[in-house]
């Protein structure tokens, strides 16, 4: 009996002819050849590099700014250019993968990402760095969504659940360890090595994928001749402007800034045009009709909301530990590593549970753990350190790995195989946009609550109140005993710093309370999903 027979037998009536074009025997009793296994896990590592590169650079923007003699506004574009270019490439990657084949597209993306990393390390001006980072982000974005279609082609639906746990672990681990790793690399070797660290792994990934993934799927070069240039342009403007608005909006007071206002208008108009164009053109650059699949749409919404927990909480806790607790990057990394260890420990447990429980229940439990872990931190005080954060970090790690792996399996499990490539890009786009909206939400809430608490506490902390005068007298005496030239001024300054600290802490606590409440509300979404039975190979339903 040929290898294709088991696949045809398990696919269901009428599905065999369409599924035979995928890797033969992928649903059979045997694992894929070692060559394909090596190639797939090299692709997973390439995805890890692309996601990690965002975070390790974010931790050392100040070093890059000083090294290139740039202003803070210019330095922010080191991240902004990468994210804007990446978010444009992510949905485009499905089309390019169908046109060039997974092997060619991924190998080219990995090679280009490596070369762009070298260029970033050799940049001598901020203008060069911004251009090279945009190139790096665009090519890195091509490595992220390809994992989902490759996983289905190599392992098939019968082993999709186990592999999805491994992929979800990589997706969640990279943002968690990135800031710590970036701070350590920058301190130990200099900011250039934030980029040079990609070179050897990038060469291995590009070469290995080229050699090991041959024959996984066939290219359709005719798609390159029929590429929808107008649709591509509309998508680039829509997503590029949207990402910029989300990145810079809170800092620039949103629509009070004319640039943010007009870029929002342009993004909205381009977005509407892109949707209309995509739904009417014969060969769209992105197949939005995939959202006609109920599970995929609900899963993408949930992925976007959980993306807030994935990226937002990794953003807010280092801010608190750095600004309030005054900890170093390594100390902050030690605290955040608890959630990373929980993810690693939770991966095999999640794989075990997926064999015995409904995926929707596992996902709901994961969201519930994330919600409770976030809510626990709304009682935050300035004295919180490792011991106070260890339980929330553990729960968050377990919750994220359970939720993301389970909901991804359900979302992709009901899609026809010929839609997986485009779906991978759209799913990743939703998760990343969720993270971007989450960061914008967090920054906006922090500003709003900081202004609120500043005004409210300011009324209580004024000269003439017995408590304030008594505190200042004690502080002034301590400054006088320390031999300071201006003890009164030093005492007032110390009060101001204490005031600012408490305002900041209360703002963080309010933001965490809102996030926790939002995650509790999201628990219902996994329960609304349909059972993740195998879909036919035809069009999405």
N, C-alpha and C positions, 0 to 999 in steps of 0.2 A: 504493500500500500504506500502511496506517495505521501510526502510530508504535508501536502496541502489538504489531505483528506480529513485529519482531525479538526483543522480549522473550519472547514466547510461543515463538518458535522455539528460543531458547537455553535455555529453562528445563527442557526435558525433557518426556516424555510425561505427560499428565494434569495438568501444573502451570499451564497457561495461564489457566484461569478464576480460580484463586486469586491469581495474580500480576498480573492486569490492574488490580486495585484500587490498586496502587502506581504510582509516577510512570511514565506511559507512555513507552516507549522508553529506559528507564534502562539496559537491557542492549544497546541498539543501537549503531551505529557512531559516533553523534554525542554530544558532551558535553551536559550539561543546559544550559538557558537561563542566561544571565548572572545573571538575577534570583535563581535558586535557588543559584547558586554563591556570590553575595554573601551571601545569607542563611545558607548553611551555614558559611562561614568566619567570619561574625559570631557564630554559635553556638559555633564552636571558640574564638573569643576570649573569649566569655562563660564557657566552661568554664575557660579559662586564668585569668581573673579570680578565679573561685571557689576554684580550687586554690591560686593564688598568695596569696590573702588569708590563708590559714592561716599561711604561712611569713613574710610580711612583718611580721605582728603579733607572731609568736613572737620575732623578733629584738629587739623593743622593749617587751617586757612591763614591764621596769624603769621605762621612761619613763612608761608609762601608770599604773603603780602610784604613782609619785611625783606625777604630775599629779592623780590622784584621791585622794591621801592614803590609800591602802589598804595592808593588810598583804600579805606575800608569799602567804599562803594564799588570800586573796581575789583577788589578781591572777592566780593560776593558773586561776581560773574564766573569765578572759577567753578563754583557749584552750579550756578544758574545755566551756563552754557551747556554743561554736561547733561543736566536734567531735561532741558528743552529738546536737545538733539536726540536723547535717548527715547523720550516719550513719543517722538515722531516716528522713530524707527520701529518701535515695538509692534504697532499694528501692521506696519508695512512688511514685517519679517515673514508673515504667512504667505503673502503674494510672492516674495522673492524665493522663498523655500520651494513653492510649487514650480516656479519658473526655472530655478537653477538646480534643484534637488537639495535635500538637507545637507548632504556631505559637502557640496561646493559652497553653499551659502554660509554654513557654520565655519568652515575652514577659512573662507575669505574674511568673515567677520573677526575671527580670532587672530588672524594674521594682521589685519588692519588695526585692531585694538592694541596689539603688541607694538606695532610701529608707532601708533599715536602715543603710546605710553613713553616710548623713547623720545619722541618729539617734545612731550610735556616736560620731561626731565632736563632737556637741553634748552628750554625757553629762557630767554634773557629779558624779555619785556612782558608786561601784562597782556598786551595785545596778542602776542604770539601764544601765550598760555591759553587765552580764551578761545582762540581758533583751534588749537590742538586739543583742548578739552572737549570742544563741541564735536570734533572728529572722533575722539575717543568714545564719547557718549553715544554717538550715532552708531558706531560699529559695535560697541558693547551691547546696545539694545537689541542687536540681531541675535545675540547668543542666549537671551533669557527665555523668550516664548517657545523656541524650538524644542525645548525639553519635553513638553507635553505630547506633541505629535510623535516625537522619536520614541518616547516611552511606550506609546500605544503600538507603534510599529514593531518595536523590538520585543516587548513582553506581552502585548495583547491585553484584552480585558480581564482574563482570568488572574493575571498577576498585577493588574493595575493598582489595586489597593496597597499592596506591599511597597511597590515602587513609589507610589504617591507619598507615602510616609517619608521615604528617603529624600525625595525632592523637596517636600515641605520643610524638612529639617534644614536643608541647605538655605532655603529662602528665608527662614526665620533666624538662622544662626548668623548669617552675614551682617545684618544690621546690628545685631547684639554685640558682636566682638569687634566690629569695625572701628568705632571710636577709640577703644583701648589700644588696638593694634596700631592704628594710625599715630596716636600720641607716642607710643613706644618707638616706632620706626623713626619718626621725626626727631625725637630727643636723642636717640642713639646714633643715627646715621646721617641726619639731615633730610630736608623735605624732598630732595631729588629722588630719594629712595622710595618715596611713596609711589612713584611711577616705575622706577627701575625694578621694583620687586615683581612686577608683572611680566618681565621679559622672558625669563627661563620657563616659567609655567605656561606663558602664552605660546612659546615655540613648541613645547611638548603637546599642548592641546591642539594647536593647528595641525601639526604633523600627524599626531595620533588619530585625529578624526578623519583626516584625508586618507590614511592608510586602512583604518578599521571599519569605516561606515560605508564603504563602497557597496553599491547595489541595494541599499536600504529602500530607496524610492527612485523613480525616474523623473528627469527634468522635463519641463514643457517650455522650450525656448520661445515658442510662438507667443507666450504671454508677455515677453519683453517687447515685442513689436506692437502689442495691443494695449500697452500700459496707459491707463487713464491719467494723463498729465494734469488735466483740470481738477480731477478728484484728488490727486496727490497734492497739488498746490493748496487746495482748500483745506485738506487735512493738516498740512504743515502749518498754515496760518492759524487755524482753529486751535490746535493743540499747543503750538508754540506760544501764542498769546495767552492762552489759558494758564499754562504753566508759569509764565512770567507773572501774571496777575496774582496767582496763588502764592508765589514765592515772595513777592515784594509788596503785596496789598496791605498787610497789617502794618508793616513798617512805614508805609507812605499814607496811612490813614484812609485807605481804600478810595472811594470815589471823590474824596476831597482833593485828590491828586489828579490832574488832568490826564496824565499819561495812563494811569490805571483805568480811568473812566473810558477813554477812547480805545484802549486795548481791549477792554471788556466788550465794548460795542463791536469792534472788529472781530473778536473771537466768536461772539454770538452770531453775527451775520455769516461768517465763514462756516460756523458749525451747522447752521441751518442749511446753507448751500451744500455743504459736504454730505449731509444726510439725504437731501433730495437727490443730489447727483448719484450717490451710492445706490440708492434704491431704484433708480431709473436707468442707469447705464448698463449695457450688456455684460461687461467684464469689470466689475467694481474693484478698486484697489483694496478695499476691505469689505468683506461680506457681512453687512449688518443684519441680514436676514437670519443669521444664526441666533439672534436674540428672540426669534420666534419660538425657540426651544425653551419651554417653561423652566426646567431645572437649571439650564445654563444661565438664564437671565436672573433668576433668584440667587443662584450661587455667585454670580458676578457681583450682585448688589451686596451680598453678605461678605464676599471677599474684599470689596471696597471698604465696608464698615470695619472689618477686622484689620484692614490695612492701617486704619487710624491707630489701633492698638499696637500693631507691629512697629510702625515708624514713629507714631506720636509719643508713645511712652518711652521709647528709646531716646527721644529728643528731650522730654521734659525732666526725666530723672537726672541725667547728667547736668542739665541747667541748674537744678536745685542743688545738687551735690557740689557743683563748682562755685556757683555764685553765693550760696548761703553757707554751706559747710566748709568751703575753701579747700576741697580735696584736690589732689593731683589727678591726671589722666589715669595713671596706674591704679590709684586707690578707687577711683570711680569704676574702672574696669573690673576690679575685684568684686565690687558690689553687684554690678550688672552681670557678672559671669555666673551668678547663681541661677538666673533664668536660662542661660545657655546650657548649664549642666542639667537643668530640669528638662529642657527640650531633648537633650541626648538621652536621658533616662526615660523620658516619656515616649520616645520613638518606638522601641520594641513593645512597650505596653499598648500603645495605640494600634500597632500592627496586630497584636493578639486580640484586642477588643473588636477590631474590624472583622475578624473571623466569626465572632459570636454575637455581636450586637448590630442593630440597624445603624447605618452610617448617619442617618439624621439624628438619632439619639446621641451618638458620640459627638457630633458637631454641636448640638445644643448644650451638652455637658461642658464642652470646651469653651463655648461662649459664656456660659454661666460662671465657670472658673475665672475667666478673664474679667468679667464684670465684678465678681466679688473681690478679686485681687485688687482691682482699681479702686473700688469703693473703700476698701480697708485703708487706703492711703489718704483719704480725705481728712483724716484727723492729724495730718502732717504738722510737725513742729520743727523749730530750728535745730533741735537736738537729735533729730532722726539720723541714724547712720546704718551700718550693716545689720545690726541685730533687729532693728525695727522694720527694715525692708526685706529681710530674708524670706519670710512667709509669703508676702505679696509677690516677690520675685519668683519663688517656686511655683505658686499657683498660676502666675502669668505664663511661665514657660510651659507647664503642662497644658494649660488651656489653649495656647496658640498652636502647638503641634497637633493636638487633637482636633481642633476646629478646622485648621487650614487643610490638613490631609484628608479629612472626611468629606468636607464640602467640595473639595476639588474632585474627589473620586465620584461623588454624586453628580456634579456639574458636567463632567466630561463623559460619564458613563452612559448618558442617554443620547449622546450626539453620534450621528453617523461618522464613520471613520474618515470619509473624504472631506469632512468639515473641521477636523481636529486642528489642522495647521492654522487656519484663520482664527479658530476659537482660542488657541493658545495665546495669540497676540492680543485679542480682545480681553481675555481674562486677566492677563498681566497688566494691560492698560488700566482696567478698572481698579485693580489692587493698588497700582502706583498712584492713580488719580485720587483714590481714597486716602492714601498717605499724604498726598499734597494738600487735599482739602483739610485733612486732620491737622497738619502743621499750621495751616492758615487759621483754622478755628482756634487752636491752642494759643497762638500768638495774639489773636484778637481778644480772646477771653482774658488772657493775662494782662493785656493793656487796660481793658475795661475794668476788671476787678482791682487792678493796682490803682487806677484813678479813684475808684469808689472808696477803697480802704484808706487811701491817702487823705481824701477829703474827710472821711468819717473820723479817723484817728487823729487827724490834725486838729479837730475841735477839742479833743481830749488832752492832747499834749501841748500845752501852752503855759507860759510863765504866769504865775499867779495862782495856779492850782497847787494845793498843799503837797500832793503826792509828787508832782513834777519838781517843785522847789526843793523838796526833801531829797529827791534823787540827785538833782544837780549839786546840792550842797555836799552830799557824800562823795560824788564823783570829783568835784572840785578839790575836796580835801585830799583824795587819793592822788590827784595830779600834782598837788602842791607837795605832798610827801615824796613823790617821784622826782621832784626837782624841775618840773617843766616851767618855762618862762611865762606862759600864759595859761594858768590852770583853768580859769573861767572859760576861755575859748576852747580849750581841749575838752572840757566837760560837755559843752554844748555840741561840739563835733561828735563826741561819743554818743550822745543822745540821738543826734541825727542819724548816725549809722545804725543804731539799734532800732530806730523808728523805721528806716528803710528796710531793714532785715525782716521785721515783723510784717510790714506791708507786703513784701515779696512772698513770704511764706504763706500768708493767708490767700494771696492770689493763686499760688500753686495749689493749695488745698481746695479752693473753689473750683478750679479747672478740673482737678481729679474727680471731684464729686460729680460734676457735669458729665465727664467721660464715663464714670461708673454707671450713672443713671442711664446714659445712652446705650451702653453695652447690655444692661438688664433688659431694656426695651427690645434689643436686637435678638434676644434668645428665641423669640417666636419664629423667626425666619427659617431656621433649619427644619422646624416642624412642619412648615408649609411646603417643603420640597416633596416631590414624588419619589417613590422607590427607584433606586438607580439600576434598573434592569438594563441589559444590553440593548442598544439601539440597532436598527437595521442599517445597512450600508447606504441607503438612499438619502434623500434630502432631509434636512432638519424638519422637525414637525413643531 
